[in-house]
Amino acid sequence: MTNASTELPTTDFILVGFSDYVQFPVVLFPAFLVIYMVSVLGNILLIFFTIISPRLQSPMYFFLSNLSLVDLCLTTVVVPRLLLNLAFNHKNISFQEYFAQVYFFVAFGGVECFILSIMAYDRYIAVSKPLYYVNIMSRKLCLQLSLASWIINLVNSVLHTVLISRLSFCGPRIVHHFFCDLLPLFKLSCSDTSVNQLVIYIEGFMIIAVPFLVTLISYIHIICTILKIPSTTGRKTAFSTCSAHLTVVTLFYGTMICVYFRPSSAYSVVYDKLGAVLYTVFTPMLNPFIYSLRNKDVKNAFKKLVYSKMPI
């Protein structure tokens, strides 16, 4: 039986962050700050263009604006705290703050998994069944899919938060990570975390692995359709777009699967941090550029906005 004083949830946790690499803070802070600012600006611009431009009122851009919103939320949950740690060496975080960050990270990460798979399915319908696209991807269905993605993951995150609130912590509360994640917390607990681990595997399969399979199958069908395009130029353009999408999708899903589905014996602090940087910092920055800001319709919306503000 653990001493009650060691289980008090009021004791702060200490987020080690990247202090293991003491020679790098001078480089890491400006690097993460620039990436965060680019990510925020890119995602806000895409949401703004989607709202104001009549030409961007399609299912594809509706889901892209959802992706931008969740990317904005996901990176904002993680990066400002990381910047605070790097700039001021502020490592202490309360039990309540830890819970809050875990809740929002799990929720927004799950929403992103769902939205990426829905976007892949949307592109599959557009490419493989263009004559039925408008009927299949109706406004009602798009709203239902979007709401389901957000509601399911916001509710699912409650389960993880409740389960970790029941854990006891007996030793030093030093978290070898740069944000509040589930797995590093389990390493600190003196309670039995088998239920927590089981929930991660079961729900992780449904929220990460299943959407990844849907995304992968959709892109396989898209590639098969592209191969039937008679024009070499058309095939090359389509493959260029498809490969860019697949790269960022694989980066996001792949790193999450490697972090959360590997055996506990293969746990590595370094690889965990590297993987987390990829899916919490880099992919939210890349998504608006890969999916949208190099798109002709988005560029035209930007030009129209700029020209409308220019004096005649």
Secondary structure in CASP SS format (residue, H / E / C, confidence):
PFRMAT SS
TARGET T0000
AUTHOR 0000-0000-0000
METHOD secondary structure of the structure
MODEL  1
M C 1.00
T C 1.00
N C 1.00
A H 1.00
S H 1.00
T H 1.00
E H 1.00
L C 1.00
P C 1.00
T C 1.00
T C 1.00
D C 1.00
F E 1.00
I E 1.00
L E 1.00
V C 1.00
G C 1.00
F C 1.00
S C 1.00
D C 1.00
Y C 1.00
V C 1.00
Q C 1.00
F C 1.00
P H 1.00
V H 1.00
V H 1.00
L H 1.00
F H 1.00
P H 1.00
A H 1.00
F H 1.00
L H 1.00
V H 1.00
I H 1.00
Y H 1.00
M H 1.00
V H 1.00
S H 1.00
V H 1.00
L H 1.00
G H 1.00
N H 1.00
I H 1.00
L H 1.00
L H 1.00
I H 1.00
F H 1.00
F H 1.00
T H 1.00
I H 1.00
I H 1.00
S C 1.00
P H 1.00
R H 1.00
L H 1.00
Q C 1.00
S C 1.00
P H 1.00
M H 1.00
Y H 1.00
F H 1.00
F H 1.00
L H 1.00
S H 1.00
N H 1.00
L H 1.00
S H 1.00
L H 1.00
V H 1.00
D H 1.00
L H 1.00
C H 1.00
L H 1.00
T H 1.00
T H 1.00
V H 1.00
V H 1.00
V H 1.00
P H 1.00
R H 1.00
L H 1.00
L H 1.00
L H 1.00
N H 1.00
L H 1.00
A H 1.00
F H 1.00
N C 1.00
H C 1.00
K C 1.00
N E 1.00
I E 1.00
S C 1.00
F H 1.00
Q H 1.00
E H 1.00
Y H 1.00
F H 1.00
A H 1.00
Q H 1.00
V H 1.00
Y H 1.00
F H 1.00
F H 1.00
V H 1.00
A H 1.00
F H 1.00
G H 1.00
G H 1.00
V H 1.00
E H 1.00
C H 1.00
F H 1.00
I H 1.00
L H 1.00
S H 1.00
I H 1.00
M H 1.00
A H 1.00
Y H 1.00
D H 1.00
R H 1.00
Y H 1.00
I H 1.00
A H 1.00
V H 1.00
S H 1.00
K C 1.00
P H 1.00
L H 1.00
Y H 1.00
Y H 1.00
V H 1.00
N H 1.00
I H 1.00
M C 1.00
S C 1.00
R H 1.00
K H 1.00
L H 1.00
C H 1.00
L H 1.00
Q H 1.00
L H 1.00
S H 1.00
L H 1.00
A H 1.00
S H 1.00
W H 1.00
I H 1.00
I H 1.00
N H 1.00
L H 1.00
V H 1.00
N H 1.00
S H 1.00
V H 1.00
L H 1.00
H H 1.00
T H 1.00
V H 1.00
L H 1.00
I H 1.00
S H 1.00
R C 1.00
L C 1.00
S C 1.00
F E 1.00
C C 1.00
G C 1.00
P C 1.00
R C 1.00
I E 1.00
V E 1.00
H C 1.00
H C 1.00
F C 1.00
F C 1.00
C C 1.00
D C 1.00
L H 1.00
L H 1.00
P H 1.00
L H 1.00
F H 1.00
K H 1.00
L H 1.00
S E 1.00
C C 1.00
S C 1.00
D C 1.00
T C 1.00
S H 1.00
V H 1.00
N H 1.00
Q H 1.00
L H 1.00
V H 1.00
I H 1.00
Y H 1.00
I H 1.00
E H 1.00
G H 1.00
F H 1.00
M H 1.00
I H 1.00
I H 1.00
A H 1.00
V H 1.00
P H 1.00
F H 1.00
L H 1.00
V H 1.00
T H 1.00
L H 1.00
I H 1.00
S H 1.00
Y H 1.00
I H 1.00
H H 1.00
I H 1.00
I H 1.00
C H 1.00
T H 1.00
I H 1.00
L C 1.00
K C 1.00
I C 1.00
P C 1.00
S C 1.00
T H 1.00
T H 1.00
G H 1.00
R H 1.00
K H 1.00
T H 1.00
A H 1.00
F H 1.00
S H 1.00
T H 1.00
C H 1.00
S H 1.00
A H 1.00
H H 1.00
L H 1.00
T H 1.00
V H 1.00
V H 1.00
T H 1.00
L H 1.00
F H 1.00
Y H 1.00
G H 1.00
T H 1.00
M H 1.00
I H 1.00
C H 1.00
V H 1.00
Y H 1.00
F C 1.00
R C 1.00
P C 1.00
S H 1.00
S H 1.00
A H 1.00
Y C 1.00
S C 1.00
V H 1.00
V H 1.00
Y H 1.00
D H 1.00
K H 1.00
L H 1.00
G H 1.00
A H 1.00
V H 1.00
L H 1.00
Y H 1.00
T H 1.00
V H 1.00
F H 1.00
T H 1.00
P H 1.00
M H 1.00
L H 1.00
N H 1.00
P H 1.00
F H 1.00
I H 1.00
Y H 1.00
S H 1.00
L H 1.00
R C 1.00
N C 1.00
K H 1.00
D H 1.00
V H 1.00
K H 1.00
N H 1.00
A H 1.00
F H 1.00
K H 1.00
K H 1.00
L H 1.00
V H 1.00
Y H 1.00
S H 1.00
K H 1.00
M C 1.00
P C 1.00
I C 1.00
END
